[in-house]
Amino acid sequence: MSYLSLLEKMLEQKKISRRQFMTQASALGLIAAAPTILTKHAIASETPQKGGTFRHAMTGASTSDSLDPATLFANHAINISSQVSNCLVEIDHNFKPVPELAESWEASSDAKKWVFKLRKGVEFHNGKTMTVNDVIFSINHHRGEESKSAAKPYLKSVESIKADGNDTVVFTLSEGSADFPFILGDYHLRIYPEGTEGKDWEKAIGTGGYILENWEPGVRALTKRNPNYWKTGRAHFNEVETIAISDVNARTNALKTGRIDAMDRVDVKTVHLLKKMPNLNVSAITGTMHYSVPMLVDVKPYSDKNVRMALKLAVDREEMVKNILKGYGELGNDHPISSVNRYHASNLEQRKYDPDKANFYMKKAGMLDHTFNLHASDAAFSGAVDAAVLYQESAKKAGIKINVVREPSDGYWSNVWTKKEWCMCYWSGRPVEDMMFSVGYATGAPWNDTHWSNEKFNKLLKEARAELDEAKRLQLYTEMQQICNEDSGTVIPMFNQIVEGFSSKLGHGAVSAHMELDGHRNTERWWFKA
């Protein structure tokens, strides 16, 4: 073997860096051949490779978690579900709906009838071929009278789901829905065998690129590559270990020491240190994710609009983006629609920190002597407790008293969120406005975490959903964002970038900002470089 070949092999095995390769080649007078070798190595690194055990760690796990798609809530279980199952539609990195288990679809002129053609020959992990009946069963699982699925509001307008032959599903809606394909790409609406119920959900018999081997709720899951996966060029790892690590420092140390290959929610206070490590990469992407501070508007004193307005004016958003996000984000304006969303109300005046006005509204409500309990835990998001303390300090300048109640991380989402009167929260957001508003702001929506109800907002939501004219939809959604801004019980001080860390050994294409972890498709889309 020539010395140049030996250098090339060492480069491929990552025993030397590209710079070291060039230095050695130059010293030996072999620099002319070096660019060709480096180009070949770069191409090989970008070409998906099969093999290896991928280990990633994330937050959002509880011992009460289930793989029943109707109960999916936070990162850990959502990601595992994405490994083992598919939807009819996939949301790509451009926030576009693309075919998944459905190979195509078409709508009637009024968007009330949608016809989806299914892929043929797709098998579940137990060898059963997917049928129309499996699809109808899986969607109806979220529509039942007793269903508490967060996807139920999305399907409220569905009057019927019927088979048309062996490979066609017809959805008939009571009203037009211009974004219906996006709905069928929601992470809850995964396709499973007809009749799945009870403990069978924990077996996760889906059509996905990985097969569940072991599942410990709130702890870890192990999946292995599906040898009969119907997608070509996807699901490259031999196996995937998905580990729950709620503490950001523990996740970071696991990444630094090589115990894991990727992590969600990098601590922005230490991200600059990760960026300096030669074997790690950091991505920061603007998406729809945002941090919120919801208050229960059916509980006094939050039922008073003056109180809500005072608290919205009492938060210093710029200070939060600077000190909590370290610049990895942008100002929120008390509505959940991101600047990357199609119908973002860019002309809506940005609410600013105004202690004098905040004091005026709180005095008008007669609540200047009241102490507001703000419940916080870093289970909500990394830095949530610090954000609550900043809120406390900025409100103090307005004469408003806030008591920060530190809550334990374990059980935060089941014991605090939607239960306590005012708390810290995060949202992944949604690719389209209708989905975000329908699940979190419409009257009676299961994740309406403020219990807010606004008749005009609900009317506009229905109109915008069926409107096919782009200019009119923008006008409707802009008005809805303004109503949220002025009336809702949600304070949204900031939109955060998705900041994640991963090993430089990993290869991938364009990373999606639809949700965290490449839209929770990282195990399917990523690979280990050669």
Solvent accessible surface area in square Angstrom, and as a share of the most:
residue,aa,sasa,rsa
1,M,168,0.75
2,S,66,0.43
3,Y,106,0.40
4,L,34,0.17
5,S,48,0.31
6,L,71,0.36
7,L,3,0.01
8,E,30,0.13
9,K,91,0.38
10,M,54,0.24
11,L,5,0.02
12,E,78,0.35
13,Q,89,0.39
14,K,97,0.41
15,K,140,0.59
16,I,25,0.13
17,S,55,0.36
18,R,120,0.44
19,R,200,0.73
20,Q,96,0.43
21,F,0,0.00
22,M,64,0.29
23,T,82,0.48
24,Q,74,0.33
25,A,0,0.00
26,S,64,0.41
27,A,85,0.66
28,L,89,0.44
29,G,62,0.60
30,L,58,0.29
31,I,75,0.38
32,A,95,0.74
33,A,40,0.31
34,A,0,0.00
35,P,73,0.46
36,T,100,0.58
37,I,18,0.09
38,L,20,0.10
39,T,77,0.45
40,K,111,0.47
41,H,22,0.10
42,A,34,0.26
43,I,104,0.53
44,A,36,0.28
45,S,15,0.10
46,E,125,0.56
47,T,64,0.37
48,P,60,0.38
49,Q,54,0.24
50,K,116,0.49
51,G,16,0.16
52,G,31,0.30
53,T,35,0.20
54,F,0,0.00
55,R,96,0.35
56,H,0,0.00
57,A,0,0.00
58,M,0,0.00
59,T,10,0.06
60,G,13,0.12
61,A,39,0.30
62,S,35,0.23
63,T,109,0.64
64,S,93,0.60
65,D,34,0.17
66,S,28,0.18
67,L,1,0.00
68,D,22,0.12
69,P,1,0.01
70,A,16,0.12
71,T,74,0.43
72,L,1,0.00
73,F,65,0.27
74,A,8,0.06
75,N,1,0.01
76,H,0,0.00
77,A,4,0.03
78,I,4,0.02
79,N,0,0.00
80,I,0,0.00
81,S,0,0.00
82,S,8,0.05
83,Q,3,0.02
84,V,0,0.00
85,S,0,0.00
86,N,0,0.00
87,C,0,0.00
88,L,1,0.00
89,V,0,0.00
90,E,7,0.03
91,I,8,0.04
92,D,26,0.14
93,H,79,0.35
94,N,88,0.45
95,F,37,0.16
96,K,119,0.50
97,P,33,0.21
98,V,46,0.26
99,P,58,0.36
100,E,0,0.00
101,L,0,0.00
102,A,0,0.00
103,E,86,0.39
104,S,51,0.33
105,W,63,0.22
106,E,119,0.53
107,A,48,0.37
108,S,42,0.27
109,S,108,0.69
110,D,70,0.36
111,A,3,0.02
112,K,83,0.35
113,K,99,0.42
114,W,18,0.06
115,V,30,0.17
116,F,0,0.00
117,K,88,0.37
118,L,4,0.02
119,R,72,0.26
120,K,159,0.68
121,G,61,0.58
122,V,3,0.02
123,E,67,0.30
124,F,4,0.02
125,H,32,0.14
126,N,93,0.48
127,G,44,0.42
128,K,77,0.33
129,T,67,0.39
130,M,14,0.06
131,T,56,0.33
132,V,7,0.04
133,N,83,0.42
134,D,0,0.00
135,V,0,0.00
136,I,29,0.15
137,F,48,0.20
138,S,3,0.02
139,I,1,0.00
140,N,55,0.28
141,H,51,0.23
142,H,0,0.00
143,R,71,0.26
144,G,33,0.32
145,E,162,0.73
146,E,150,0.67
147,S,22,0.14
148,K,184,0.78
149,S,1,0.00
150,A,1,0.01
151,A,0,0.00
152,K,64,0.27
153,P,26,0.16
154,Y,9,0.03
155,L,4,0.02
156,K,180,0.76
157,S,11,0.07
158,V,7,0.04
159,E,109,0.49
160,S,29,0.19
161,I,16,0.08
162,K,132,0.56
163,A,52,0.40
164,D,87,0.45
165,G,56,0.54
166,N,141,0.72
167,D,37,0.19
168,T,4,0.03
169,V,0,0.00
170,V,20,0.12
171,F,0,0.00
172,T,49,0.28
173,L,4,0.02
174,S,59,0.38
175,E,23,0.10
176,G,2,0.02
177,S,1,0.01
178,A,28,0.22
179,D,6,0.03
180,F,1,0.00
181,P,9,0.05
182,F,20,0.08
183,I,3,0.01
184,L,1,0.00
185,G,8,0.08
186,D,6,0.03
187,Y,17,0.06
188,H,1,0.00
189,L,1,0.00
190,R,7,0.02
191,I,0,0.00
192,Y,2,0.01
193,P,14,0.09
194,E,98,0.44
195,G,47,0.45
196,T,19,0.11
197,E,120,0.54
198,G,55,0.53
199,K,177,0.75
200,D,58,0.30
201,W,10,0.03
202,E,55,0.25
203,K,122,0.52
204,A,1,0.01
205,I,47,0.24
206,G,0,0.00
207,T,0,0.00
208,G,0,0.00
209,G,2,0.01
210,Y,1,0.00
211,I,50,0.25
212,L,26,0.13
213,E,96,0.43
214,N,64,0.33
215,W,36,0.13
216,E,69,0.31
217,P,46,0.29
218,G,19,0.18
219,V,72,0.42
220,R,59,0.22
221,A,1,0.01
222,L,35,0.18
223,T,0,0.00
224,K,85,0.36
225,R,73,0.27
226,N,10,0.05
227,P,112,0.70
228,N,101,0.52
229,Y,29,0.11
230,W,56,0.20
231,K,27,0.11
232,T,132,0.77
233,G,54,0.52
234,R,65,0.24
235,A,1,0.01
236,H,5,0.02
237,F,0,0.00
238,N,73,0.38
239,E,42,0.19
240,V,0,0.00
241,E,28,0.12
242,T,1,0.01
243,I,24,0.12
244,A,23,0.18
245,I,21,0.11
246,S,77,0.50
247,D,73,0.38
248,V,23,0.13
249,N,91,0.47
250,A,40,0.31
251,R,4,0.02
252,T,12,0.07
253,N,85,0.44
254,A,3,0.03
255,L,2,0.01
256,K,70,0.29
257,T,109,0.64
258,G,54,0.52
259,R,137,0.50
260,I,3,0.01
261,D,12,0.06
262,A,1,0.01
263,M,0,0.00
264,D,0,0.00
265,R,22,0.08
266,V,7,0.04
267,D,14,0.07
268,V,21,0.12
269,K,98,0.41
270,T,48,0.28
271,V,4,0.03
272,H,94,0.42
273,L,82,0.41
274,L,1,0.01
275,K,110,0.47
276,K,156,0.66
277,M,53,0.24
278,P,131,0.82
279,N,72,0.37
280,L,11,0.05
281,N,59,0.30
282,V,32,0.19
283,S,21,0.13
284,A,43,0.33
285,I,40,0.20
286,T,49,0.28
287,G,2,0.02
288,T,1,0.01
289,M,3,0.01
290,H,0,0.00
291,Y,17,0.06
292,S,0,0.00
293,V,0,0.00
294,P,4,0.02
295,M,1,0.00
296,L,13,0.06
297,V,18,0.10
298,D,94,0.49
299,V,59,0.34
300,K,174,0.74
301,P,17,0.11
302,Y,3,0.01
303,S,56,0.36
304,D,48,0.25
305,K,100,0.42
306,N,37,0.19
307,V,0,0.00
308,R,18,0.07
309,M,26,0.12
310,A,0,0.00
311,L,0,0.00
312,K,1,0.00
313,L,14,0.07
314,A,0,0.00
315,V,0,0.00
316,D,33,0.17
317,R,5,0.02
318,E,121,0.54
319,E,58,0.26
320,M,1,0.01
321,V,19,0.11
322,K,144,0.61
323,N,56,0.29
324,I,14,0.07
325,L,6,0.03
326,K,90,0.38
327,G,50,0.48
328,Y,41,0.16
329,G,22,0.21
330,E,64,0.29
331,L,59,0.30
332,G,0,0.00
333,N,13,0.07
334,D,1,0.00
335,H,3,0.01
336,P,2,0.01
337,I,1,0.01
338,S,1,0.01
339,S,56,0.36
340,V,61,0.35
341,N,10,0.05
342,R,119,0.44
343,Y,6,0.02
344,H,51,0.23
345,A,4,0.03
346,S,98,0.63
347,N,129,0.66
348,L,33,0.17
349,E,149,0.67
350,Q,55,0.24
351,R,32,0.12
352,K,148,0.63
353,Y,57,0.22
354,D,41,0.21
355,P,36,0.23
356,D,115,0.60
357,K,113,0.48
358,A,0,0.00
359,N,49,0.25
360,F,119,0.50
361,Y,62,0.24
362,M,0,0.00
363,K,139,0.59
364,K,129,0.55
365,A,23,0.18
366,G,62,0.59
367,M,45,0.20
368,L,46,0.23
369,D,132,0.68
370,H,64,0.29
371,T,61,0.36
372,F,1,0.00
373,N,56,0.29
374,L,0,0.00
375,H,15,0.07
376,A,0,0.00
377,S,3,0.02
378,D,76,0.39
379,A,14,0.11
380,A,0,0.00
381,F,1,0.00
382,S,32,0.21
383,G,10,0.09
384,A,0,0.00
385,V,26,0.15
386,D,64,0.33
387,A,0,0.00
388,A,0,0.00
389,V,48,0.28
390,L,35,0.17
391,Y,0,0.00
392,Q,47,0.21
393,E,75,0.34
394,S,5,0.03
395,A,0,0.00
396,K,124,0.53
397,K,153,0.65
398,A,3,0.02
399,G,38,0.36
400,I,2,0.01
401,K,94,0.40
402,I,9,0.05
403,N,66,0.34
404,V,16,0.09
405,V,42,0.24
406,R,157,0.57
407,E,31,0.14
408,P,94,0.59
409,S,57,0.37
410,D,118,0.61
411,G,20,0.20
412,Y,1,0.00
413,W,45,0.16
414,S,64,0.42
415,N,92,0.47
416,V,4,0.03
417,W,19,0.07
418,T,35,0.20
419,K,122,0.52
420,K,69,0.29
421,E,44,0.20
422,W,0,0.00
423,C,2,0.01
424,M,2,0.01
425,C,1,0.01
426,Y,23,0.09
427,W,14,0.05
428,S,15,0.10
429,G,1,0.01
430,R,11,0.04
431,P,9,0.06
432,V,3,0.01
433,E,2,0.01
434,D,2,0.01
435,M,2,0.01
436,M,2,0.01
437,F,0,0.00
438,S,3,0.02
439,V,1,0.00
440,G,3,0.03
441,Y,10,0.04
442,A,16,0.13
443,T,69,0.40
444,G,73,0.70
445,A,11,0.08
446,P,59,0.37
447,W,34,0.12
448,N,10,0.05
449,D,7,0.04
450,T,4,0.02
451,H,84,0.38
452,W,7,0.03
453,S,70,0.45
454,N,28,0.14
455,E,156,0.70
456,K,113,0.48
457,F,1,0.00
458,N,42,0.22
459,K,127,0.54
460,L,13,0.07
461,L,7,0.04
462,K,119,0.51
463,E,70,0.32
464,A,0,0.00
465,R,38,0.14
466,A,38,0.29
467,E,47,0.21
468,L,91,0.45
469,D,64,0.33
470,E,93,0.42
471,A,73,0.57
472,K,114,0.48
473,R,4,0.01
474,L,80,0.40
475,Q,128,0.57
476,L,27,0.14
477,Y,1,0.00
478,T,28,0.16
479,E,56,0.25
480,M,0,0.00
481,Q,0,0.00
482,Q,74,0.33
483,I,21,0.11
484,C,0,0.00
485,N,9,0.04
486,E,71,0.32
487,D,24,0.13
488,S,0,0.00
489,G,0,0.00
490,T,3,0.02
491,V,0,0.00
492,I,0,0.00
493,P,1,0.01
494,M,0,0.00
495,F,12,0.05
496,N,11,0.06
497,Q,47,0.21
498,I,7,0.04
499,V,7,0.04
500,E,5,0.02
501,G,1,0.01
502,F,9,0.04
503,S,10,0.07
504,S,30,0.19
505,K,93,0.39
506,L,3,0.02
507,G,4,0.04
508,H,59,0.26
509,G,47,0.45
510,A,64,0.50
511,V,27,0.15
512,S,1,0.01
513,A,6,0.05
514,H,18,0.08
515,M,8,0.04
516,E,3,0.01
517,L,1,0.01
518,D,2,0.01
519,G,9,0.09
520,H,3,0.01
521,R,16,0.06
522,N,0,0.00
523,T,2,0.01
524,E,7,0.03
525,R,30,0.11
526,W,3,0.01
527,W,18,0.06
528,F,33,0.14
529,K,61,0.26
530,A,63,0.49
